[in-house]
Amino acid sequence: MLAKEVTQDDLSVLQRSITGEVLAGGSENVARATLIAAWQDRNRRGIERAAHLLTELRSAGSVDSAMLSVALRELRGLA
């Protein structure tokens, strides 16, 4: 149960970090969609790698903590 909580905490930290990276790409006058698109363009390769890994995890019969750890590591590359 502790491992699950730590993983959820790590994911929350990553979500906040990525959100910060997206918002740091412009000023208050820039539309959110524009900021998101610019961040996606800057991180296209990492997004593709993470998406591929997440697709593999979804197709796995069961996911263990080691697999989730690898997924979090890949997502950290986007932050």
N, CA, C and O of each residue as an XYZ file, in Angstrom:
316
protein
N       0.821     -1.180      0.000
C       0.000      0.000      0.000
C       0.875      1.257      0.000
O       0.543      2.246     -0.653
N       1.981      1.218      0.726
C       2.888      2.366      0.761
C       3.482      2.641     -0.620
O       3.610      3.795     -1.028
N       3.844      1.574     -1.334
C       4.404      1.746     -2.683
C       3.389      2.419     -3.610
O       3.753      3.249     -4.443
N       2.126      2.057     -3.457
C       1.070      2.670     -4.281
C       0.946      4.156     -3.964
O       0.813      4.976     -4.872
N       0.989      4.503     -2.693
C       0.892      5.907     -2.299
C       2.084      6.717     -2.802
O       1.923      7.848     -3.260
N       3.276      6.138     -2.716
C       4.474      6.830     -3.196
C       4.383      7.049     -4.703
O       4.734      8.119     -5.201
N       3.919      6.047     -5.420
C       3.770      6.164     -6.872
C       2.769      7.261     -7.217
O       3.001      8.050     -8.133
N       1.663      7.312     -6.491
C       0.671      8.354     -6.732
C       1.234      9.735     -6.419
O       0.971     10.695     -7.144
N       2.003      9.834     -5.348
C       2.638     11.109     -5.015
C       3.616     11.535     -6.105
O       3.634     12.698     -6.509
N       4.433     10.587     -6.581
C       5.383     10.881     -7.651
C       4.665     11.362     -8.905
O       5.111     12.299     -9.566
N       3.557     10.717     -9.224
C       2.795     11.107    -10.402
C       2.209     12.509    -10.237
O       2.177     13.284    -11.193
N       1.751     12.834     -9.040
C       1.224     14.179     -8.777
C       2.307     15.234     -8.927
O       2.065     16.295     -9.501
N       3.498     14.952     -8.416
C       4.623     15.881     -8.545
C       4.972     16.083    -10.018
O       5.225     17.207    -10.450
N       4.985     14.995    -10.788
C       5.271     15.096    -12.215
C       4.218     15.920    -12.939
O       4.540     16.726    -13.812
N       2.964     15.716    -12.574
C       1.891     16.471    -13.212
C       2.055     17.968    -12.956
O       1.892     18.777    -13.869
N       2.372     18.331    -11.730
C       2.587     19.745    -11.411
C       3.807     20.293    -12.145
O       3.792     21.425    -12.627
N       4.854     19.490    -12.226
C       6.075     19.928    -12.889
C       5.847     20.149    -14.383
O       6.286     21.151    -14.947
N       5.165     19.215    -15.008
C       4.881     19.350    -16.438
C       3.973     20.546    -16.684
O       4.170     21.288    -17.646
N       2.984     20.738    -15.823
C       2.104     21.907    -15.950
C       2.911     23.194    -15.856
O       2.680     24.136    -16.614
N       3.859     23.230    -14.924
C       4.724     24.398    -14.792
C       5.551     24.637    -16.043
O       5.723     25.776    -16.476
N       6.067     23.544    -16.628
C       6.844     23.670    -17.868
C       5.984     24.231    -18.999
O       6.436     25.077    -19.771
N       4.762     23.762    -19.087
C       3.852     24.241    -20.138
C       3.579     25.727    -19.952
O       3.663     26.500    -20.907
N       3.254     26.128    -18.726
C       2.914     27.523    -18.466
C       4.112     28.448    -18.571
O       3.950     29.635    -18.854
N       5.303     27.932    -18.350
C       6.510     28.753    -18.439
C       6.829     29.131    -19.886
O       7.702     29.962    -20.137
N       6.127     28.525    -20.825
C       6.404     28.776    -22.232
C       5.814     30.054    -22.784
O       5.963     30.332    -23.974
N       5.151     30.839    -21.958
C       4.553     32.062    -22.482
C       4.073     32.983    -21.377
O       4.274     32.725    -20.190
N       3.436     34.057    -21.798
C       2.924     35.042    -20.849
C       1.442     34.782    -20.584
O       0.850     33.856    -21.139
N       0.866     35.606    -19.737
C      -0.545     35.467    -19.397
C      -1.460     35.668    -20.605
O      -2.587     35.171    -20.619
N      -0.989     36.381    -21.599
C      -1.812     36.696    -22.762
C      -1.857     35.571    -23.796
O      -2.619     35.646    -24.760
N      -1.046     34.531    -23.601
C      -0.997     33.436    -24.564
C      -2.068     32.409    -24.198
O      -2.205     32.039    -23.032
N      -2.817     31.957    -25.186
C      -3.878     30.978    -24.957
C      -3.285     29.653    -24.473
O      -2.196     29.255    -24.888
N      -4.018     28.988    -23.595
C      -3.547     27.700    -23.063
C      -3.270     26.696    -24.173
O      -2.274     25.974    -24.129
N      -4.145     26.650    -25.162
C      -3.956     25.710    -26.264
C      -2.644     25.975    -26.990
O      -1.976     25.038    -27.427
N      -2.273     27.233    -27.119
C      -1.015     27.600    -27.768
C       0.173     27.148    -26.929
O       1.155     26.634    -27.465
N       0.084     27.342    -25.601
C       1.161     26.899    -24.705
C       1.328     25.382    -24.748
O       2.446     24.867    -24.782
N       0.202     24.681    -24.746
C       0.250     23.217    -24.784
C       0.856     22.744    -26.095
O       1.712     21.858    -26.100
N       0.422     23.323    -27.200
C       0.953     22.929    -28.513
C       2.449     23.186    -28.602
O       3.188     22.368    -29.149
N       2.900     24.318    -28.066
C       4.336     24.633    -28.100
C       5.122     23.636    -27.251
O       6.192     23.182    -27.655
N       4.591     23.295    -26.073
C       5.264     22.312    -25.216
C       5.323     20.951    -25.903
O       6.345     20.267    -25.853
N       4.224     20.563    -26.542
C       4.199     19.290    -27.265
C       5.228     19.273    -28.387
O       5.900     18.264    -28.599
N       5.353     20.368    -29.093
C       6.351     20.447    -30.162
C       7.768     20.297    -29.609
O       8.601     19.602    -30.191
N       8.032     20.956    -28.479
C       9.368     20.873    -27.869
C       9.672     19.480    -27.318
O      10.836     19.094    -27.210
N       8.647     18.740    -26.977
C       8.835     17.449    -26.307
C       8.278     16.271    -27.106
O       7.980     15.218    -26.541
N       8.140     16.449    -28.400
C       7.505     15.433    -29.243
C       8.131     14.043    -29.069
O       7.417     13.053    -28.917
N       9.452     13.976    -29.091
C      10.128     12.663    -28.985
C       9.834     12.008    -27.635
O       9.523     10.818    -27.585
N       9.927     12.751    -26.563
C       9.647     12.197    -25.242
C       8.201     11.767    -25.083
O       7.915     10.751    -24.451
N       7.290     12.538    -25.656
C       5.870     12.187    -25.606
C       5.626     10.885    -26.352
O       4.874     10.030    -25.884
N       6.255     10.729    -27.505
C       6.098      9.503    -28.283
C       6.637      8.297    -27.521
O       6.015      7.235    -27.507
N       7.791      8.466    -26.893
C       8.372      7.362    -26.108
C       7.478      6.981    -24.938
O       7.247      5.800    -24.682
N       6.977      7.988    -24.229
C       6.104      7.727    -23.083
C       4.800      7.071    -23.538
O       4.317      6.141    -22.893
N       4.236      7.543    -24.633
C       2.996      6.965    -25.152
C       3.198      5.511    -25.542
O       2.339      4.669    -25.277
N       4.331      5.212    -26.170
C       4.639      3.831    -26.553
C       4.743      2.943    -25.307
O       4.187      1.845    -25.271
N       5.449      3.424    -24.301
C       5.604      2.658    -23.068
C       4.258      2.440    -22.382
O       3.980      1.338    -21.908
N       3.431      3.464    -22.324
C       2.120      3.330    -21.689
C       1.220      2.365    -22.462
O       0.421      1.648    -21.860
N       1.342      2.343    -23.779
C       0.600      1.373    -24.586
C       1.032     -0.047    -24.240
O       0.198     -0.944    -24.125
N       2.341     -0.247    -24.076
C       2.841     -1.565    -23.688
C       2.324     -1.966    -22.313
O       1.959     -3.123    -22.100
N       2.291     -1.020    -21.381
C       1.788     -1.328    -20.041
C       0.314     -1.707    -20.080
O      -0.113     -2.624    -19.378
N      -0.458     -1.010    -20.890
C      -1.888     -1.324    -20.999
C      -2.108     -2.720    -21.560
O      -3.070     -3.393    -21.191
N      -1.228     -3.156    -22.441
C      -1.397     -4.472    -23.068
C      -0.843     -5.605    -22.203
O      -1.102     -6.776    -22.481
N      -0.094     -5.275    -21.170
C       0.452     -6.298    -20.275
C      -0.685     -6.914    -19.466
O      -1.663     -6.244    -19.135
N      -0.542     -8.188    -19.156
C      -1.555     -8.872    -18.365
C      -1.735     -8.245    -16.999
O      -2.861     -8.047    -16.540
N      -0.638     -7.938    -16.357
C      -0.680     -7.258    -15.069
C       0.538     -6.351    -14.976
O       1.574     -6.618    -15.584
N       0.402     -5.295    -14.220
C       1.477     -4.318    -14.089
C       1.978     -4.360    -12.651
O       1.195     -4.290    -11.704
N       3.296     -4.476    -12.503
C       3.864     -4.499    -11.153
C       4.568     -3.171    -10.857
O       4.652     -2.291    -11.713
N       5.061     -3.051     -9.648
C       5.671     -1.788     -9.231
C       6.917     -1.453    -10.044
O       7.196     -0.278    -10.284
N       7.663     -2.454    -10.468
C       8.852     -2.195    -11.287
C       8.461     -1.571    -12.622
O       9.126     -0.653    -13.100
N       7.386     -2.066    -13.221
C       6.928     -1.520    -14.496
C       6.454     -0.080    -14.324
O       6.711      0.770    -15.176
N       5.761      0.189    -13.219
C       5.309      1.546    -12.953
C       6.485      2.481    -12.698
O       6.452      3.653    -13.074
N       7.516      1.957    -12.061
C       8.716      2.753    -11.808
C       9.374      3.172    -13.116
O       9.823      4.310    -13.254
N       9.432      2.263    -14.064
C      10.001      2.575    -15.379
C       9.141      3.625    -16.083
O       9.668      4.542    -16.713
N       7.826      3.490    -15.976
C       6.931      4.464    -16.606
C       7.122      5.858    -15.990
O       7.166      6.857    -16.708
N       7.235      5.917    -14.671
C       7.465      7.206    -14.019
C       8.788      7.822    -14.439
O       8.888      9.035    -14.626
N       9.789      6.992    -14.585
C      11.094      7.497    -15.022
C      10.998      8.097    -16.419
O      11.582      9.144    -16.698
N      10.264      7.432    -17.282
C      10.083      7.952    -18.638
C       9.328      9.276    -18.616
O       9.672     10.205    -19.348
N       8.313      9.361    -17.785
C       7.535     10.598    -17.673
C       8.354     11.729    -17.086
O       8.134     12.893    -17.421
N       9.294     11.403    -16.218
C      10.172     12.450    -15.633
C      10.963     13.161    -16.727
O      11.323     14.328    -16.577
N      11.227     12.469    -17.806
C      11.934     13.085    -18.919
C      11.142     14.212    -19.572
O      11.703     15.025    -20.307
N       9.842     14.261    -19.305
C       8.998     15.315    -19.876
C       8.915     16.539    -18.971
O       8.463     17.604    -19.390
N       9.351     16.375    -17.735
C       9.223     17.468    -16.753
C      10.407     18.386    -16.783
O      10.459     19.353    -16.023
